[in-house]
Amino acid sequence: MADFADLASDRELLDTEQAIAAARRPIEHVPVACGECHNCGATVQAGATFCDVDCRDDWQARRRAAIR
């Protein structure tokens, strides 16, 4: 039967493995609303990040390709 030291060691190993896995995941870039489309540069409504769905989808596709 495991004692407290063994349980603590197991927990430490699990926490370390999870921290390493989290650090290896790519950081997801979320565009911030700035008054213009992040894809084509067109002026957008306040609080919007893209002028339409097509621009958003194009931007996301290019980001995924750049990560690969």
VENWOMO-V604190 format. One record per pair of residues at least 6 apart in sequence whose C-alpha atoms are under 7 Angstrom apart, sorted by the first residue. I is the first residue (numbers start at 1). J is the second residue. Records with the same first field share a line. If there is no record, write none. Layout:
BEGIN
I = J + J
END
This chain:
BEGIN
31 = 49
32 = 49
33 = 47 + 48 + 49
34 = 49
35 = 43 + 44 + 45 + 46
36 = 42 + 43 + 44 + 49
37 = 43 + 44 + 49 + 50 + 51
38 = 49 + 50
39 = 50 + 55 + 59
42 = 51
44 = 50 + 51
50 = 56
END
